Amino acid sequence: MSKNQFGLIGLAVMGQNLVLNAADHGFRVSVFNRTAEKTDEFMAGDAKGKSITATYSLEEFITSLERPRIIQIMVKAGAPVDTVINHLKPLLDKGDIIIDGGNSLFADTERRAKELESVNLRFIGMGVSGGEEGARHGPSLMPGGTKEAYAIIEPLVTAIAAKVPADGASCVAYIGPGGAGHYVKMVHNGIEYGDMQLIAESYDLLKTAVDPSPAEFHQIFRDWNAGELSSFLIEITAGIFCKMDDKTGKPLVDMVLDKAGQKGTGKWTSQNALDIGAAIPTITAAVDGRILSSMKEERVAASKSLFGPKVTYGDDRQKIIDAVRAALYASKICSYAQGMALLTKASSEYGYGLNLCEIARIWRAGCIIRARLLDDIMHAYRRNPALANLLLDDEFRQVILSRQDAWRFAIKTAVGLGTPVPAMSASLAYFDAYRSERLPANLIQAQRDYFGAHTFERIDQPGVFHVDWKER
């Protein structure tokens, strides 16, 4: 009897859907879950009649797989991953491959890869994006590890990955060594935070300025999705405004409490950017936005004593709708520019050898941030693989400059109305700072030298200087 080609541990929704995806593509799969009841439920349901084998011990699971074994772990990030690995290690043979498909911190992946390779086992940290639907029908996959290990899993991941409708390309590529795959997934999630916050700010500004009905909001976002803003997140946003609450008959979105959750990957992105010295203000503003949203009770109390401007928007309705559309697109470009610049910095810092063109390519389908914009980003890095920043690409430069007036008008309108647009404002500030030949950091450096003798450089001669600033 033939042994199975792929094994998966962890039958939560993502794990189940990846197993079904692999079985649909002709792979024989073994599954194991810590609780037998979950395994039985899965086998009696969606897995029934498919080339999927249930196992009820790790020993049985390992024995059911052909060598070199390909085993994917889909459990909660952190200690649970280490626990599963430690249970697996004594049962595996030289050359077997463990894939961590969860949202693990890239530094943990680096550690695990070194530990497993030291005992002749292979380890791949693989970012998986697309949610439940993506896992079932084709996610974007970001595997990192050794090239030799990737070559073994390549037929599997190529088959199950999302396919780009335009060209049929599989949304998977070898990312780089060690924790490269999970690093890229972390940055993907940071960009996702930025996207979601920018869309929410656009919605909030329009609601404050012209208060569209749910049907009008649906049409606005539907129109936006037909143009340069076309993306998964804009598409689902348009759909959200169509859903009515069964209990109240009101739009369901209006009944949702304004406290956004987070699982930590956006925070990790901001923390790491600070560690390596990369500026990602839009993404960090999005993380801050979620933190502020979580302070619901405090905000309600503050709203009773802190007051904003008592003004209304008195200009043309379509003008602000068009301006917000332009501001959203320009801000979104800046957010992606920050994310790609962070990847460039990290590639050098960690020796990942990241190919930004390939990363943009595999994000075009399957993942949460899939968007028409990614085709343009892919082409920008194809034109110039050494591009320092997306804003310097001729096509993106023209896009930003042509929308600059509307972008500024939207943000000025938000400020005038007292509507917070932290991510949108951060994007514009990033653009203004990046295009500035001279920034006020000269004064900061003078202050540092004044109180701490930190020295400074001069604009007119080389060298490092310190002066007594108290002398008149």
Wavefront OBJ file of the C-alpha trace (Angstrom):
o trace
v 0.000 0.000 0.000
v 1.396 3.435 -0.988
v 2.299 5.779 1.790
v 1.019 9.328 1.848
v 2.906 12.279 0.373
v 1.996 14.989 2.839
v 1.100 15.190 6.524
v -0.560 17.965 8.476
v -0.819 18.472 12.233
v -3.514 20.783 13.580
v -7.065 20.539 12.273
v -8.401 23.981 13.021
v -10.164 25.641 10.093
v -6.976 26.687 8.256
v -5.438 23.239 8.644
v -8.569 21.469 7.440
v -8.840 23.676 4.375
v -5.184 23.201 3.411
v -5.643 19.424 3.676
v -8.727 19.529 1.445
v -6.853 21.759 -1.005
v -3.945 19.300 -1.210
v -6.296 16.308 -1.610
v -8.150 18.092 -4.417
v -4.821 18.429 -6.240
v -4.121 14.707 -6.124
v -1.959 14.437 -3.004
v -2.426 11.652 -0.480
v -2.575 13.298 2.939
v -2.271 12.123 6.539
v -3.728 14.184 9.372
v -3.234 14.285 13.124
v -4.866 16.449 15.764
v -4.265 16.607 19.494
v -7.934 15.782 20.137
v -9.301 12.700 18.388
v -12.819 14.146 18.359
v -11.735 16.904 15.969
v -10.149 14.318 13.677
v -13.296 12.160 13.691
v -15.487 15.171 12.965
v -13.300 16.190 10.033
v -13.151 12.685 8.562
v -16.930 12.274 8.804
v -17.510 15.640 7.185
v -15.590 17.418 4.427
v -12.808 14.808 4.278
v -15.157 11.908 3.593
v -14.300 10.065 0.382
v -11.063 11.999 -0.219
v -7.480 10.713 -0.218
v -7.039 11.662 3.444
v -5.915 9.274 6.187
v -6.756 9.897 9.834
v -4.110 8.980 12.417
v -4.455 8.994 16.191
v -0.864 9.022 17.420
v 2.281 10.740 16.194
v 3.887 7.348 15.667
v 1.032 6.240 13.405
v 1.146 9.617 11.650
v 4.897 9.378 10.944
v 4.682 5.757 9.772
v 1.963 6.662 7.244
v 4.201 9.083 5.314
v 6.680 8.403 2.531
v 10.250 9.632 2.903
v 11.503 12.272 2.981
v 8.458 13.128 5.041
v 6.780 16.507 4.454
v 4.952 17.548 7.613
v 3.152 20.866 8.036
v 2.325 22.203 11.489
v -0.754 24.429 11.777
v -0.938 25.271 15.468
v -0.897 28.496 17.464
v 2.359 30.439 17.176
v 4.832 30.406 20.030
v 5.291 27.609 22.559
v 2.780 25.216 20.888
v 4.990 25.085 17.773
v 8.047 24.189 19.862
v 6.054 21.530 21.711
v 4.964 19.809 18.492
v 8.493 19.975 17.068
v 9.970 18.459 20.230
v 7.481 15.586 20.049
v 8.241 15.004 16.374
v 12.044 15.131 16.477
v 12.692 11.669 18.004
v 10.369 10.063 15.447
v 11.827 11.559 12.274
v 14.646 10.457 10.007
v 17.473 12.414 8.407
v 16.204 14.727 5.660
v 12.573 14.865 6.790
v 10.952 18.283 6.475
v 8.878 20.191 9.021
v 6.910 23.194 7.724
v 5.562 25.761 10.165
v 2.604 27.336 8.369
v 1.441 29.558 11.227
v 2.109 33.234 11.931
v 5.338 32.644 13.822
v 7.759 35.424 14.668
v 10.619 35.239 12.173
v 13.231 35.208 14.957
v 11.638 32.027 16.357
v 11.810 30.518 12.888
v 15.526 31.370 12.655
v 16.122 29.580 15.964
v 14.093 26.507 15.019
v 15.796 26.200 11.647
v 19.255 26.164 13.262
v 18.207 23.659 15.911
v 16.647 21.235 13.426
v 19.367 21.506 10.817
v 21.924 20.683 13.516
v 20.271 17.240 13.836
v 19.941 16.743 10.043
v 16.276 17.680 9.827
v 14.943 20.325 7.451
v 12.741 23.202 8.499
v 10.657 25.641 6.479
v 8.903 28.657 7.935
v 6.096 29.397 5.491
v 3.814 32.400 5.520
v 0.278 31.496 4.477
v -2.099 34.304 3.522
v -5.670 34.235 2.336
v -7.706 33.249 5.348
v -10.041 30.268 5.308
v -11.094 30.720 1.678
v -7.507 31.088 0.521
v -6.402 27.961 2.366
v -9.219 26.002 0.739
v -8.955 27.259 -2.827
v -5.460 28.710 -3.088
v -3.440 30.879 -0.685
v -0.388 33.020 -1.281
v 2.546 31.064 0.129
v 5.873 32.491 1.357
v 8.259 29.623 2.201
v 11.685 30.290 3.677
v 14.434 27.807 4.485
v 17.088 26.013 2.489
v 16.779 25.813 -1.287
v 17.188 22.044 -1.058
v 14.176 21.730 1.232
v 12.121 24.040 -0.972
v 12.930 21.931 -4.053
v 11.327 18.927 -2.332
v 8.101 20.727 -1.370
v 7.867 22.779 -4.566
v 5.449 20.445 -6.430
v 3.086 20.483 -3.452
v 3.103 24.219 -2.763
v 2.945 25.123 -6.453
v -0.159 22.975 -6.825
v -2.054 24.296 -3.816
v -1.107 27.985 -4.153
v -3.452 30.573 -5.644
v -3.275 31.131 -9.389
v -3.263 34.653 -10.849
v -6.291 34.913 -13.184
v -4.392 37.001 -15.744
v -1.502 34.599 -16.366
v -2.129 31.445 -14.307
v 1.069 31.893 -12.300
v 1.207 30.164 -8.901
v 1.448 32.591 -5.987
v 4.422 30.918 -4.344
v 8.169 31.350 -4.634
v 11.269 30.497 -2.649
v 11.700 33.550 -0.407
v 15.093 33.033 1.208
v 16.970 31.301 4.036
v 16.048 30.926 7.699
v 13.146 33.094 8.761
v 12.782 34.921 5.430
v 9.359 33.450 4.670
v 7.860 34.420 7.993
v 9.530 37.841 7.802
v 7.882 38.559 4.456
v 4.538 37.337 5.838
v 4.982 39.668 8.812
v 5.512 42.645 6.505
v 2.559 41.504 4.370
v 0.431 41.693 7.512
v 1.823 45.126 8.348
v 0.816 46.376 4.902
v -2.575 44.749 5.484
v -2.953 46.783 8.706
v -2.139 49.948 6.751
v -4.620 49.122 3.988
v -7.453 48.416 6.401
v -6.826 51.565 8.437
v -6.686 53.752 5.311
v -9.975 52.319 4.059
v -11.573 52.851 7.481
v -10.352 56.461 7.584
v -11.749 57.081 4.098
v -15.109 55.704 5.229
v -15.045 57.836 8.379
v -14.159 61.034 6.523
v -16.930 60.533 3.963
v -19.418 59.688 6.724
v -18.530 62.866 8.612
v -18.462 65.102 5.532
v -21.445 63.930 3.468
v -22.970 60.959 5.375
v -23.705 58.594 2.457
v -26.419 55.997 2.963
v -25.365 52.324 3.094
v -26.497 51.955 -0.526
v -24.441 54.982 -1.518
v -21.400 53.674 0.368
v -21.794 50.373 -1.437
v -21.847 52.163 -4.789
v -18.860 54.366 -3.907
v -16.670 51.413 -2.985
v -17.982 49.376 -5.877
v -16.982 52.179 -8.265
v -13.578 52.424 -6.614
v -13.080 48.687 -7.015
v -13.580 49.042 -10.771
v -10.528 51.298 -11.066
v -7.001 51.657 -9.737
v -8.134 50.807 -6.191
v -9.332 47.357 -7.278
v -8.463 44.944 -4.473
v -9.847 42.247 -2.229
v -10.231 44.659 0.687
v -12.110 47.288 -1.345
v -14.319 44.542 -2.807
v -15.329 43.150 0.574
v -15.825 46.659 1.955
v -18.388 47.344 -0.767
v -20.133 44.112 0.190
v -20.170 44.929 3.894
v -22.527 47.867 3.307
v -25.157 45.529 1.804
v -25.513 43.390 4.914
v -28.467 44.254 7.146
v -28.800 43.229 10.790
v -31.525 40.610 11.300
v -32.271 41.868 14.819
v -32.585 45.612 14.218
v -33.033 45.987 10.468
v -30.160 48.474 10.479
v -26.916 48.142 8.465
v -24.903 45.497 10.302
v -21.675 47.517 10.065
v -23.332 50.216 12.205
v -24.073 47.631 14.892
v -20.445 46.438 15.130
v -18.570 47.786 18.175
v -15.702 50.070 17.149
v -12.934 48.059 18.849
v -10.506 46.481 16.372
v -8.629 43.350 17.387
v -5.100 42.335 16.464
v -2.960 39.222 16.737
v 0.413 40.956 16.895
v 1.945 40.717 13.414
v 1.375 44.417 12.688
v 3.005 45.295 16.005
v 5.939 43.015 15.179
v 6.378 44.844 11.869
v 6.579 48.228 13.600
v 8.892 46.912 16.305
v 11.262 45.344 13.805
v 11.277 48.455 11.613
v 12.443 50.446 14.645
v 15.080 47.807 15.385
v 16.660 47.997 11.937
v 16.036 51.689 11.276
v 13.316 51.670 8.621
v 10.541 54.281 8.507
v 7.023 52.815 8.199
v 4.810 55.562 9.663
v 1.607 54.495 7.879
v 1.802 50.955 9.199
v 2.696 52.156 12.699
v -0.219 54.623 12.607
v -2.486 51.698 11.742
v -1.236 49.752 14.764
v -1.774 52.833 16.926
v -5.260 53.183 15.456
v -6.208 49.699 16.625
v -4.797 50.386 20.091
v -6.782 53.628 20.353
v -9.924 51.850 19.160
v -9.531 49.325 21.976
v -9.795 52.168 24.529
v -13.564 52.340 23.991
v -14.683 53.147 27.544
v -11.959 55.771 27.941
v -12.907 57.375 24.606
v -16.584 57.476 25.545
v -15.694 59.273 28.793
v -13.339 61.682 26.976
v -16.013 62.523 24.409
v -18.106 64.113 27.148
v -15.472 66.731 28.039
v -13.147 67.094 25.033
v -14.718 68.850 22.068
v -13.665 69.343 18.464
v -14.639 71.924 15.844
v -18.341 72.643 15.329
v -18.229 72.867 11.545
v -19.788 71.013 8.656
v -18.530 70.251 5.170
v -20.032 72.854 2.872
v -18.296 72.105 -0.419
v -19.333 69.985 -3.391
v -20.298 66.400 -2.445
v -18.622 64.719 -5.418
v -15.470 66.782 -4.866
v -14.799 65.224 -1.466
v -15.681 61.717 -2.695
v -13.185 62.075 -5.550
v -10.590 63.634 -3.249
v -10.865 60.798 -0.735
v -10.487 58.282 -3.550
v -7.279 60.010 -4.700
v -6.014 60.339 -1.126
v -6.669 56.671 -0.417
v -4.743 55.584 -3.505
v -1.800 57.910 -2.888
v -1.665 56.901 0.776
v -1.865 53.229 -0.164
v 1.115 53.624 -2.510
v 3.106 55.222 0.319
v 2.173 52.357 2.636
v 3.381 49.781 0.120
v 6.493 51.864 -0.526
v 7.269 51.720 3.199
v 6.701 47.970 3.340
v 8.914 47.287 0.330
v 11.625 49.599 1.685
v 11.488 47.662 4.962
v 11.964 44.417 3.035
v 14.966 45.927 1.252
v 16.522 46.958 4.563
v 15.810 43.593 6.188
v 17.210 41.698 3.213
v 20.545 43.399 3.763
v 20.374 43.211 7.553
v 19.590 39.479 7.708
v 21.187 38.248 4.471
v 17.858 37.105 3.001
v 18.510 38.033 -0.625
v 14.867 39.017 -1.122
v 13.529 39.449 -4.654
v 10.941 42.231 -4.362
v 9.594 41.610 -7.866
v 8.848 37.997 -6.943
v 7.305 39.008 -3.623
v 4.944 41.435 -5.370
v 4.170 38.716 -7.922
v 3.080 36.127 -5.356
v 0.901 38.673 -3.530
v -1.247 39.246 -6.638
v -3.746 36.498 -5.779
v -4.814 34.434 -2.793
v -3.643 36.827 -0.075
v -5.552 39.507 1.820
v -3.661 42.422 0.226
v -4.131 41.207 -3.344
v -4.733 44.244 -5.510
v -4.309 45.623 -9.008
v -1.574 47.835 -7.562
v 0.675 44.807 -7.082
v 0.949 44.320 -10.843
v 2.352 47.844 -11.070
v 4.713 47.203 -8.158
v 5.927 43.988 -9.788
v 6.609 45.838 -13.044
v 8.420 48.644 -11.187
v 10.897 46.184 -9.648
v 11.179 44.333 -12.933
v 12.202 47.617 -14.582
v 14.694 48.350 -11.814
v 15.515 45.539 -9.329
v 17.686 47.999 -7.355
v 14.862 50.564 -6.953
v 15.450 52.304 -3.608
v 11.815 53.323 -3.117
v 8.604 52.889 -5.090
v 8.098 56.662 -5.065
v 11.167 56.995 -7.303
v 9.699 54.843 -10.070
v 8.593 57.089 -12.947
v 5.068 55.668 -13.130
v 4.432 55.835 -9.393
v 5.940 59.318 -9.215
v 3.442 60.549 -11.814
v 0.545 58.825 -10.040
v 1.412 60.516 -6.735
v 2.067 63.962 -8.219
v -1.177 63.950 -10.209
v -3.189 63.226 -7.034
v -1.270 65.472 -4.665
v -3.722 68.399 -4.592
v -6.736 66.146 -3.956
v -4.775 64.223 -1.325
v -3.984 67.413 0.570
v -7.559 68.674 0.207
v -8.941 65.457 1.721
v -6.606 65.642 4.713
v -7.237 69.387 5.249
v -10.960 68.654 5.178
v -10.520 65.894 7.771
v -8.510 68.197 10.032
v -11.125 70.941 9.677
v -13.911 68.533 10.608
v -11.973 67.019 13.501
v -12.001 63.579 11.865
v -8.877 61.527 12.707
v -6.955 60.272 9.686
v -3.649 59.192 11.276
v -2.564 56.715 8.597
v -3.524 58.983 5.706
v -1.705 61.899 7.361
v 1.316 59.686 8.041
v 1.448 58.704 4.373
v 1.464 62.344 3.279
v 4.078 63.248 5.901
v 6.227 60.349 4.659
v 5.945 61.644 1.096
v 6.779 65.204 2.162
v 9.746 64.085 4.264
v 11.101 61.745 1.597
v 10.975 64.458 -1.074
v 12.643 67.075 1.185
v 16.223 67.972 0.346
v 16.572 69.458 3.829
v 14.811 68.414 7.029
v 14.959 70.105 10.462
v 17.198 67.349 11.835
v 20.014 69.916 11.930
v 18.281 71.504 14.931
v 17.792 68.093 16.565
v 21.486 67.326 16.144
v 22.400 70.743 17.574
v 20.189 70.023 20.595
v 21.844 66.630 21.057
v 25.280 68.186 20.958
v 24.182 70.950 23.378
v 22.931 68.654 26.153
v 24.921 65.490 25.525
v 28.013 66.355 23.483
v 26.817 63.912 20.820
v 28.708 65.852 18.099
v 27.526 66.834 14.634
v 28.673 67.005 11.038
v 28.875 70.217 8.999
v 27.490 70.928 5.536
v 30.635 72.750 4.416
v 33.501 70.492 5.489
v 34.113 66.853 6.469
v 34.634 65.698 10.020
v 32.825 65.427 13.349
v 32.444 68.491 15.574
v 31.418 69.555 19.065
v 31.038 73.079 20.388
v 30.072 74.780 23.615
v 26.636 76.060 22.650
v 26.399 78.162 25.826
v 29.095 80.542 24.639
v 27.707 83.771 23.209
l 1 2 3 4 5 6 7 8 9 10 11 12 13 14 15 16 17 18 19 20 21 22 23 24 25 26 27 28 29 30 31 32 33 34 35 36 37 38 39 40 41 42 43 44 45 46 47 48 49 50 51 52 53 54 55 56 57 58 59 60 61 62 63 64 65 66 67 68 69 70 71 72 73 74 75 76 77 78 79 80 81 82 83 84 85 86 87 88 89 90 91 92 93 94 95 96 97 98 99 100 101 102 103 104 105 106 107 108 109 110 111 112 113 114 115 116 117 118 119 120 121 122 123 124 125 126 127 128 129 130 131 132 133 134 135 136 137 138 139 140 141 142 143 144 145 146 147 148 149 150 151 152 153 154 155 156 157 158 159 160 161 162 163 164 165 166 167 168 169 170 171 172 173 174 175 176 177 178 179 180 181 182 183 184 185 186 187 188 189 190 191 192 193 194 195 196 197 198 199 200 201 202 203 204 205 206 207 208 209 210 211 212 213 214 215 216 217 218 219 220 221 222 223 224 225 226 227 228 229 230 231 232 233 234 235 236 237 238 239 240 241 242 243 244 245 246 247 248 249 250 251 252 253 254 255 256 257 258 259 260 261 262 263 264 265 266 267 268 269 270 271 272 273 274 275 276 277 278 279 280 281 282 283 284 285 286 287 288 289 290 291 292 293 294 295 296 297 298 299 300 301 302 303 304 305 306 307 308 309 310 311 312 313 314 315 316 317 318 319 320 321 322 323 324 325 326 327 328 329 330 331 332 333 334 335 336 337 338 339 340 341 342 343 344 345 346 347 348 349 350 351 352 353 354 355 356 357 358 359 360 361 362 363 364 365 366 367 368 369 370 371 372 373 374 375 376 377 378 379 380 381 382 383 384 385 386 387 388 389 390 391 392 393 394 395 396 397 398 399 400 401 402 403 404 405 406 407 408 409 410 411 412 413 414 415 416 417 418 419 420 421 422 423 424 425 426 427 428 429 430 431 432 433 434 435 436 437 438 439 440 441 442 443 444 445 446 447 448 449 450 451 452 453 454 455 456 457 458 459 460 461 462 463 464 465 466 467 468 469 470 471 472
